[in-house]
Amino acid sequence: MAATILITGATGLVGKALTKHLLHKGYAIHILTTQKTLLGSDKKLQYFYWNPQVNEIDTSCFDGVEAVINLAGSSIAQRWTKSAKTSILNSRIQSLHVLSKAIKEGNFPINQLISASAIGIYSDSKTNYYEEEYVSAEDSSFLRSVVRAWESATTQFQEMGIKTTILRIGIVLDAKDGALPKIMAPIEKYCGAVLASGEQWQSWIHIDDLVALFTHTLELKLEGVYNAVAPNPVQQAELTKSIAQVLKRPVFLPNVPEFALKLLLGEMSAIVLESQRVCSKKIQNTGFKFNYHELSAALKNLLN
Ligand SMILES: NC(=O)c1ccc[n+]([C@@H]2O[C@H](COP(=O)([O-])OP(=O)(O)OC[C@H]3O[C@@H](n4cnc5c(N)ncnc54)[C@H](OP(=O)(O)O)[C@@H]3O)[C@@H](O)[C@H]2O)c1
């Protein structure tokens, strides 16, 4: 009989696709959600309510569960006001804290935690090629401080003897949700333009490969930190032009200057201005096979 997996943040872009895939493989899924309206259940899929901000959790979510997949977190794709920043950080730290506290107090026999993280942990660099062991120097980046704290919060699970896996996710490419539809929108309207110098590296992953990668780390019970990016990152100019090519649209406007992006998006412009060229070797060395190595193949699959 396939195991029961508890997923937090399962109603988001990654979680929806992962839940569908794991259900299809025969797993039973428990979903911890902050949305009260989603409560209800059937044999293979059950919803449970939690509110990590006030330490509230329905601990029956752990019944029969072997592994927890943690995807919960307030979106970083919102203007980084003071309160948004607090929510982006706290939602991630509190979620892990509430989960670990409940597991400890209830003595639930969870054997693995797979927690989402992000390549934003690596410093902005046009030349580095980041492997998991790289430790970035401290800087004033909000994103890096969030991801560092997020990863550190998983040590609570290691201290309980739970196998802990951290997946540093790159830009997830999905046709309907996340970054791709946002990048596509102006290109479709003949207003596409390369962002800033266009030289910044963007390490991407096709949603199907990311779902397969989560499943691979679950089934092989892999421990440690893994980059979850495709083998061939691209620079921003190539990303814009490849999308335009698949959509059969020209890109004739000049590059959007960095200062304009900063004015428009504020501090959050770091999401599109920072450069992280990230290596996928470590997960490939565990036997993981990507279906989408090249951006063009991923885009053709998603957009045609
Ligand atoms: N998509 C990407 O390109 C990307 C890249 C790098 C890292 N990641 C990380 O991977 C994880 C999953 O990504 P995603 O794109 O699927 O995210 P998403 O679509 O924004 O979904 C995240 C989920 O987290 C839950 N959530 C939202 N605010 C919360 C809060 N204040 N407290 C607790 N839970 C909250 C929500 O689920 P409920 O409403 O059911 O509670 C939401 O559906 C996220 O943590 C994200 O930061 C994503």
The ligand as a MOL file (V3000), in Angstrom:
LIG
                    3D

  0  0  0     0  0            999 V3000
M  V30 BEGIN CTAB
M  V30 COUNTS 48 52 0 0 0
M  V30 BEGIN ATOM
M  V30 1 N 7.0360 29.0670 -8.1060 0
M  V30 2 C 8.3260 29.3520 -8.1410 0
M  V30 3 O 8.8770 29.7930 -9.1880 0
M  V30 4 C 9.1670 29.1180 -6.9080 0
M  V30 5 C 10.5530 29.3250 -6.9890 0
M  V30 6 C 11.3350 29.1280 -5.8560 0
M  V30 7 C 10.7540 28.7380 -4.6530 0
M  V30 8 N 9.4020 28.5540 -4.6020 0 CHG=1
M  V30 9 C 8.8100 28.1860 -3.3110 0
M  V30 10 O 8.1420 26.9360 -3.3800 0
M  V30 11 C 6.9520 26.9500 -2.5860 0
M  V30 12 C 5.7680 26.5890 -3.4690 0
M  V30 13 O 5.7460 27.5100 -4.5530 0
M  V30 14 P 4.4010 27.8880 -5.3100 0
M  V30 15 O 4.7770 28.6430 -6.5260 0
M  V30 16 O 3.5180 26.6780 -5.4090 0 CHG=-1
M  V30 17 O 3.7680 28.9220 -4.2540 0
M  V30 18 P 2.2670 29.5290 -4.2510 0
M  V30 19 O 1.5790 29.2230 -5.5210 0
M  V30 20 O 2.4050 30.9460 -3.8260 0
M  V30 21 O 1.5600 28.6730 -3.0890 0
M  V30 22 C 2.0220 28.6940 -1.7730 0
M  V30 23 C 0.9420 28.1770 -0.8350 0
M  V30 24 O 1.3450 28.5000 0.4960 0
M  V30 25 C 0.1850 28.7090 1.2980 0
M  V30 26 N 0.2880 29.9840 1.9880 0
M  V30 27 C 0.1700 31.2460 1.4700 0
M  V30 28 N 0.3200 32.1600 2.4210 0
M  V30 29 C 0.5130 31.4820 3.5750 0
M  V30 30 C 0.7130 31.8730 4.9260 0
M  V30 31 N 0.7250 33.1550 5.3000 0
M  V30 32 N 0.9030 30.8780 5.8600 0
M  V30 33 C 0.8890 29.5780 5.5100 0
M  V30 34 N 0.6720 29.1430 4.2520 0
M  V30 35 C 0.5060 30.0970 3.3030 0
M  V30 36 C -1.0300 28.7170 0.3820 0
M  V30 37 O -1.7240 27.4860 0.5790 0
M  V30 38 P -3.1280 27.4350 1.4230 0
M  V30 39 O -3.9240 28.6070 0.9300 0
M  V30 40 O -3.7080 26.1220 1.0490 0
M  V30 41 O -2.7560 27.5310 2.8550 0
M  V30 42 C -0.4280 28.7830 -1.0170 0
M  V30 43 O -1.2020 28.0730 -1.9430 0
M  V30 44 C 6.8120 28.3780 -2.0220 0
M  V30 45 O 7.2130 28.3810 -0.6960 0
M  V30 46 C 7.7540 29.2040 -2.8880 0
M  V30 47 O 8.3570 30.2730 -2.2030 0
M  V30 48 C 8.6020 28.7290 -5.7040 0
M  V30 END ATOM
M  V30 BEGIN BOND
M  V30 1 1 1 2
M  V30 2 2 2 3
M  V30 3 1 2 4
M  V30 4 1 4 5
M  V30 5 2 4 48
M  V30 6 2 5 6
M  V30 7 1 6 7
M  V30 8 2 7 8
M  V30 9 1 8 9
M  V30 10 1 8 48
M  V30 11 1 9 10
M  V30 12 1 9 46
M  V30 13 1 10 11
M  V30 14 1 11 12
M  V30 15 1 11 44
M  V30 16 1 12 13
M  V30 17 1 13 14
M  V30 18 2 14 15
M  V30 19 1 14 16
M  V30 20 1 14 17
M  V30 21 1 17 18
M  V30 22 2 18 19
M  V30 23 1 18 20
M  V30 24 1 18 21
M  V30 25 1 21 22
M  V30 26 1 22 23
M  V30 27 1 23 24
M  V30 28 1 23 42
M  V30 29 1 24 25
M  V30 30 1 25 26
M  V30 31 1 25 36
M  V30 32 1 26 27
M  V30 33 1 26 35
M  V30 34 2 27 28
M  V30 35 1 28 29
M  V30 36 1 29 30
M  V30 37 2 29 35
M  V30 38 1 30 31
M  V30 39 2 30 32
M  V30 40 1 32 33
M  V30 41 2 33 34
M  V30 42 1 34 35
M  V30 43 1 36 37
M  V30 44 1 36 42
M  V30 45 1 37 38
M  V30 46 2 38 39
M  V30 47 1 38 40
M  V30 48 1 38 41
M  V30 49 1 42 43
M  V30 50 1 44 45
M  V30 51 1 44 46
M  V30 52 1 46 47
M  V30 END BOND
M  V30 END CTAB
M  END
